[in-house]
Amino acid sequence: MLSVLRNPTYRRLFGAQVVALTGTGLATVALSLLAYDLAGANAAAVLGTALAIKMAAYVVLAPVVAALADRVPRRTLLVSMDLARAAVVLALPFVDRIWQVYVLVLLLQAASAAFTPAFQATVPRVLPEERDYTEALSLARLAYDLESLASPVLAAALLTVVPYAWLFTGTAAGFLISALLVHSTPLPPNDAPNDEPDDEPAGHRAPGDASRAPGDTNRAPGDANRPPAPRPYSKALAGMRLLLGAPALRGLLALDLAVAAAGAVVLVGTVVLVRDVLGRPVGDVPLALGAYGAGSMAVALLLPRVLERRDDRTVMLRAALVLPGATALLAVGLAAGPGAWAWPGLLLLWLVTGAAGSAVLTPAGRVVRRAVRTADLPAAFAARFSLSHACWLLTYPLAGLLVTAAGPAVAAAVLAAVALAGAAGAARLWPAPPGARAPAVTRPAAQRGNRISRPSRTTSRP
């Protein structure tokens, strides 16, 4: 899996991703503790609202920023957003009102809504071979797991010697290092060539392709009949239509709901479960979050080999069914009352939840990449980024409200039902193709030319 790091451009991008996400993980722990300091027993409600604001920024801004991103050099956009995030994080230690937390979280996540889809759309252009891209997806999953494993462990160590406010300084340092790495990396141009097969008739285009025609950057230069470029919202909506047009991508959104329901229980409820329900010290909060990340990281390491023998749909749907089971077990355990088994039981459930979530999320980029053309990748990734975070926009405040008003047991039970609905909906929306088989082995470059391999249109198009 590490062979993909031989590509110098991807190696620098991956390094930028690692340091930025490590810093973000420190901020997650610090924000939880800040919410507990400001709101006490109502910390779950505050944290749920803050995370809902984060998701709202992603849902509203990501597609629009993606539509505008082609007008800005990719490196300039990524570096500017890293610098903006560093500036906002440095202000968080100085807040003393809950509304100030909400404002700064909105600004921070607005910058992330611009950065993340642009970064995700850059990677498949840097790594056109499917095997390399699959390995990069697993490495990216590992980088995201640093936010919930290595960062909490580092936070636990730092909390023994410094106040939690200093964790925000570590976050800012991560963003600054990321900006330096991206600034020194040569990136592909915004207008990568279209990889649509030459013999594909226009009538076979994916849903949303027709809406791309006005202002299409892949038309021949000097086309006098080219209409004006579409407005940002029109381009953003075209990306969403593209995403909602294929059964596999609709299934992905249902899977995102299952992951968001289980993940919200972890990210919103951990601080209350550890501090109030179990009465454990502050240093155990990052350890519990670390268990969640450990499960996710373990699965991300194993998935490249698993995906060589199993198709994406099978792996993702089976993992999705684990999520409501683990969340329901938490509800049963809380209803029975904490005992000597409660702390190790919580760590085990978080480990399983993280593993199942990783098995759902890691292959998702492969599914998106196979369903759309290279020229549509920025719009497709931005639309999925936005719509998937709409699921978190639902589950974060729901988890915070339920934990505060009805208790963690009820919250876990309700969100287990939501996760089950997402997993069942995915199985219905994303039917197995006739004669389902293991994923095809990537064809040699001599046979494939410069095109990206993808399933046949009968399996990836409606």
C-alpha positions in Angstrom: 0.0 0.0 0.0 2.9 2.4 0.7 4.2 2.0 -2.9 1.9 4.8 -3.9 4.1 7.2 -1.8 6.8 6.8 -4.5 4.8 9.4 -6.4 6.4 12.7 -5.2 3.4 14.8 -5.8 1.0 12.5 -3.9 3.6 12.1 -1.2 3.6 15.8 -0.4 -0.2 16.0 -0.6 -0.5 13.0 1.8 2.0 14.7 4.1 -0.1 17.8 4.1 -3.3 15.8 4.8 -1.7 14.0 7.7 -0.4 17.1 9.5 -3.6 19.0 9.0 -5.8 16.2 10.2 -3.6 15.5 13.2 -4.1 19.1 14.2 -7.8 18.9 13.5 -8.0 15.9 15.9 -6.4 18.0 18.6 -9.1 20.6 18.0 -11.9 18.0 18.3 -10.7 17.0 21.8 -10.2 20.6 22.8 -13.6 21.7 21.5 -15.3 18.9 23.5 -13.5 20.0 26.7 -14.3 23.7 25.9 -18.0 22.9 25.5 -17.9 21.0 28.8 -16.3 24.0 30.6 -18.8 26.4 29.1 -22.0 24.3 29.5 -21.3 21.5 32.0 -24.0 18.9 31.8 -25.4 20.5 28.6 -22.1 20.0 26.8 -23.6 17.5 24.5 -26.2 20.0 23.3 -23.5 22.7 22.7 -21.2 20.2 21.0 -24.1 18.9 18.8 -25.0 22.4 17.8 -21.4 23.3 17.0 -21.0 20.2 14.9 -24.3 20.9 13.2 -23.0 24.3 12.2 -19.9 22.6 10.8 -22.1 20.3 8.7 -24.3 23.2 7.5 -21.3 25.0 6.2 -20.3 21.9 4.3 -23.8 21.3 2.9 -24.4 24.9 1.7 -20.9 26.1 0.8 -19.0 23.1 -0.6 -20.9 22.8 -4.0 -20.8 26.5 -4.6 -17.1 26.7 -3.8 -16.5 23.8 -6.1 -18.3 25.6 -8.9 -16.1 28.6 -8.4 -12.9 26.7 -7.8 -12.0 26.4 -11.5 -11.6 30.1 -11.6 -8.8 30.0 -8.9 -5.5 28.1 -9.3 -5.8 24.9 -7.2 -2.6 25.6 -5.2 -3.8 29.1 -4.3 -7.1 27.9 -3.1 -5.7 25.1 -0.9 -3.0 27.3 0.6 -5.4 30.2 1.3 -7.9 27.9 3.1 -5.2 26.4 5.2 -4.0 29.8 6.3 -7.6 30.9 7.1 -8.2 27.8 9.2 -5.0 28.4 11.2 -6.1 32.0 11.9 -9.6 31.0 13.2 -8.3 28.1 15.4 -5.9 30.5 17.1 -8.9 32.6 18.3 -10.8 29.6 19.9 -8.8 29.6 23.2 -10.0 33.1 23.9 -13.7 32.6 23.8 -15.8 32.8 26.9 -19.4 32.7 25.4 -21.1 29.8 23.7 -22.2 32.0 20.7 -18.5 32.8 20.1 -17.8 29.1 19.7 -20.5 28.9 17.1 -19.2 31.8 15.1 -15.7 30.6 15.0 -16.7 27.0 14.1 -18.7 28.4 11.2 -15.7 30.3 9.9 -13.4 27.4 10.4 -15.7 24.9 8.5 -16.4 27.4 5.7 -12.7 27.2 4.9 -12.7 23.4 5.2 -15.7 23.3 2.9 -13.6 24.9 0.2 -10.4 22.9 1.0 -11.6 19.3 1.2 -13.5 18.8 -2.1 -10.8 20.5 -4.0 -8.2 18.3 -2.4 -10.2 15.1 -3.0 -10.7 15.9 -6.7 -7.0 16.5 -7.1 -5.9 13.0 -6.0 -7.4 11.0 -8.8 -5.8 13.3 -11.3 -2.4 12.8 -9.7 -2.9 9.0 -9.5 -4.8 7.9 -12.7 -4.2 4.2 -12.2 -7.0 2.5 -10.3 -4.7 0.3 -8.1 -2.7 3.4 -7.1 -5.9 5.4 -6.4 -7.3 2.5 -4.3 -4.2 2.5 -2.2 -4.4 6.3 -1.9 -8.0 6.0 -0.6 -6.8 3.6 2.1 -4.0 6.0 3.0 -6.4 8.8 3.1 -8.7 6.8 5.4 -5.6 6.3 7.7 -5.0 10.0 7.6 -8.5 10.7 8.7 -8.1 8.1 11.4 -5.2 10.1 12.8 -7.9 12.7 13.7 -9.6 10.1 16.0 -6.6 7.9 17.1 -3.2 9.5 17.1 -4.5 12.9 17.8 -6.5 11.8 20.9 -3.5 9.9 22.2 -1.3 12.9 21.6 -3.9 15.1 23.3 -4.1 12.8 26.3 -0.3 13.1 26.7 -0.3 16.9 26.3 -3.2 17.3 28.8 -0.9 15.9 31.5 1.4 18.9 31.1 -0.5 21.8 29.5 -4.1 23.2 29.6 -6.4 22.0 26.8 -6.4 25.5 25.3 -2.9 24.7 24.0 -4.3 22.0 21.8 -5.6 24.7 19.5 -2.1 25.9 19.0 -1.2 22.4 17.7 -4.1 22.6 15.3 -2.9 25.9 13.9 0.6 24.5 13.5 -0.8 21.6 11.5 -2.6 23.9 9.1 0.5 26.0 8.6 2.7 23.0 7.8 0.0 21.7 5.4 0.0 25.1 3.6 3.8 25.0 3.2 3.7 21.4 1.8 0.9 22.2 -0.7 2.6 25.5 -1.8 5.8 23.5 -2.7 3.9 20.8 -4.6 3.3 21.0 -8.4 -0.4 20.3 -9.0 -2.3 19.3 -12.2 -4.2 22.2 -13.9 -7.9 22.7 -13.0 -9.1 21.8 -16.5 -7.9 18.2 -16.8 -8.8 16.6 -20.1 -12.1 14.7 -20.5 -11.7 10.9 -20.5 -15.0 10.1 -22.1 -14.7 7.3 -24.7 -14.6 8.7 -28.3 -17.3 6.3 -29.4 -19.8 7.2 -26.7 -22.9 8.8 -28.2 -24.2 11.9 -26.5 -27.4 10.1 -25.5 -25.4 7.8 -23.2 -24.1 10.5 -21.0 -24.6 10.3 -17.3 -27.4 12.3 -15.7 -26.1 15.8 -15.2 -23.8 15.7 -18.3 -26.2 17.7 -20.4 -26.3 20.4 -17.8 -22.6 20.7 -18.2 -22.8 21.6 -21.8 -23.0 25.4 -21.4 -19.5 26.7 -20.7 -18.0 23.2 -20.9 -14.2 23.7 -20.5 -13.5 20.7 -22.7 -14.8 22.2 -25.9 -12.5 23.1 -28.6 -10.8 26.5 -28.1 -12.3 29.3 -30.0 -15.8 27.8 -30.3 -17.7 30.8 -31.3 -21.0 29.2 -30.4 -20.1 28.4 -26.8 -22.8 29.9 -24.4 -21.7 31.8 -21.3 -20.4 29.8 -18.4 -23.2 28.8 -16.0 -23.7 30.5 -12.7 -22.1 28.9 -9.6 -25.4 27.6 -8.2 -26.4 26.0 -11.6 -23.1 24.2 -11.7 -23.4 23.1 -8.1 -26.9 21.7 -8.8 -25.6 19.9 -11.9 -23.1 18.1 -9.7 -25.9 17.0 -7.4 -28.0 15.8 -10.3 -25.0 13.8 -11.4 -24.6 12.3 -8.0 -28.3 11.4 -7.6 -28.6 10.0 -11.1 -26.7 6.7 -10.5 -28.0 3.9 -8.3 -24.6 3.3 -6.8 -24.2 6.9 -5.8 -27.7 7.1 -4.3 -26.8 4.0 -2.3 -23.7 5.8 -1.0 -25.8 8.6 0.4 -27.9 6.0 2.4 -24.7 4.5 3.6 -23.5 7.9 4.7 -26.7 8.2 6.8 -25.9 4.9 8.6 -22.3 6.1 9.3 -23.5 9.5 10.5 -26.0 8.1 12.9 -23.5 5.8 14.6 -20.7 8.4 14.4 -22.8 11.1 16.0 -23.3 8.9 19.1 -19.5 8.6 19.4 -18.5 12.2 18.7 -21.3 13.9 20.5 -21.9 11.5 23.4 -18.3 10.4 24.4 -17.6 13.4 26.6 -20.9 12.9 28.5 -20.5 9.1 28.7 -17.0 9.3 30.0 -17.3 12.2 32.4 -20.8 12.0 33.7 -22.1 8.5 33.2 -18.9 6.6 34.0 -17.3 9.4 36.2 -13.9 8.9 34.6 -11.1 11.5 34.4 -10.7 14.0 31.6 -7.8 12.1 30.1 -10.1 9.2 29.3 -12.1 11.3 26.8 -9.3 11.2 24.1 -8.7 7.5 24.9 -12.3 6.6 24.1 -12.1 8.6 20.9 -8.8 6.8 20.2 -10.5 3.4 20.3 -12.9 4.6 17.6 -10.0 5.7 15.5 -8.1 2.4 16.1 -10.9 0.3 14.7 -11.1 2.6 11.6 -7.4 2.5 11.0 -7.1 -1.3 11.3 -9.8 -1.8 8.6 -8.3 0.8 6.4 -5.0 -1.1 6.4 -6.7 -4.4 5.5 -9.2 -3.1 2.8 -6.9 -2.9 -0.3 -6.4 -6.7 -0.2 -10.1 -7.3 0.7 -11.2 -5.2 -2.2 -9.1 -7.3 -4.6 -11.4 -10.3 -3.8 -14.7 -8.6 -2.9 -16.7 -6.0 -4.7 -17.3 -2.6 -3.1 -21.0 -3.1 -2.7 -20.7 -6.3 -0.7 -18.0 -4.9 1.7 -19.8 -1.7 2.3 -23.3 -3.1 2.8 -22.1 -5.8 5.3 -20.2 -3.2 7.3 -23.2 -0.9 7.3 -25.3 -3.5 9.1 -22.7 -3.7 11.9 -23.3 0.0 12.7 -26.9 -0.2 14.0 -26.0 -3.4 15.9 -23.1 -1.8 17.8 -25.2 1.3 18.6 -28.1 -0.8 19.8 -25.8 -2.7 22.1 -24.7 0.6 23.6 -28.4 1.5 24.3 -28.9 -1.9 26.0 -25.8 -1.6 28.1 -26.7 1.9 29.3 -30.3 0.8 30.1 -28.9 -2.0 32.2 -26.8 0.4 34.2 -23.0 0.9 34.3 -20.9 -1.8 36.0 -17.3 -3.0 36.1 -17.6 -3.9 32.4 -18.8 -0.5 31.3 -15.5 1.1 30.5 -13.9 -1.8 28.5 -17.3 -2.4 26.9 -17.5 1.2 25.7 -14.0 1.0 24.2 -14.9 -2.2 22.4 -18.1 -0.8 21.0 -16.2 2.3 19.8 -13.6 0.1 18.2 -16.2 -1.9 16.3 -18.1 1.2 15.3 -14.9 2.8 13.9 -14.0 -0.3 12.0 -17.5 -0.6 10.4 -17.5 3.1 9.5 -14.1 2.8 7.8 -15.3 -0.2 5.8 -18.2 1.9 4.5 -16.3 5.1 3.8 -12.9 4.0 2.4 -14.2 2.5 -0.9 -16.6 5.3 -1.6 -14.1 7.3 -3.7 -13.8 4.2 -6.0 -17.5 4.2 -6.5 -17.7 7.9 -7.3 -14.7 7.7 -9.6 -16.1 4.8 -11.6 -19.6 6.4 -12.0 -18.5 9.8 -13.5 -16.0 11.1 -16.0 -12.7 12.7 -15.0 -13.9 16.1 -16.0 -16.9 15.7 -13.7 -14.9 14.6 -10.6 -14.6 18.0 -8.9 -18.4 18.5 -9.2 -19.1 14.9 -8.1 -16.8 15.0 -5.1 -18.1 18.3 -4.0 -21.8 17.2 -4.4 -21.1 14.0 -2.4 -19.1 16.0 0.2 -22.1 18.3 0.6 -24.9 15.7 0.6 -23.1 13.2 2.8 -22.5 16.0 5.4 -26.2 16.7 5.2 -26.6 13.4 7.0 -24.3 14.6 9.8 -26.3 17.8 9.9 -29.3 15.7 10.8 -27.6 13.3 13.3 -25.3 15.7 15.2 -28.1 18.0 16.6 -30.4 15.0 17.0 -27.8 13.2 19.1 -27.1 16.4 21.2 -30.8 17.0 21.8 -31.5 13.4 22.8 -28.5 13.0 25.1 -29.5 16.2 26.9 -33.2 15.8 27.0 -33.7 12.0 27.3 -30.3 10.6 28.2 -27.6 8.6 26.3 -29.5 5.3 26.3 -32.5 6.8 24.4 -30.2 8.7 22.1 -28.3 5.5 21.2 -31.6 3.6 20.6 -33.0 6.3 18.3 -29.8 6.6 16.3 -29.5 2.8 16.0 -32.9 2.9 14.3 -31.6 5.7 11.9 -28.5 3.7 11.1 -30.6 0.6 10.4 -32.8 2.6 8.0 -29.7 3.9 6.2 -28.2 0.4 5.8 -31.5 -1.1 4.6 -32.1 1.9 2.2 -28.7 1.4 0.7 -29.4 -2.2 -0.1 -32.6 -1.2 -1.9 -31.2 1.9 -3.7 -28.0 0.1 -4.9 -29.1 -3.3 -6.2 -26.5 -5.9 -7.0 -25.8 -6.0 -10.8 -26.9 -9.1 -12.7 -24.2 -11.8 -12.4 -22.4 -9.8 -9.7 -18.7 -10.7 -9.6 -15.5 -9.6 -7.9 -14.1 -6.3 -9.2 -12.3 -6.6 -12.5 -8.5 -6.5 -12.4 -7.1 -3.3 -13.8 -6.2 -3.7 -17.4 -2.6 -3.0 -18.5 -1.9 0.5 -19.7 -1.2 -0.8 -23.2 -4.8 -2.1 -23.4 -6.4 0.8 -21.6 -4.6 3.8 -23.0 -5.0 6.8 -20.8 -8.6 6.0 -19.8 -9.6 5.2 -16.2 -11.2 1.8 -15.8 -14.8 1.7 -14.6 -17.7 -0.8 -14.6 -19.9 -1.1 -17.6 -22.6 1.5 -18.1 -25.3 -1.0 -17.3 -23.9 -1.3 -13.7 -22.9 2.3 -13.0 -25.6 4.2 -14.9 -29.4 4.1 -14.2 
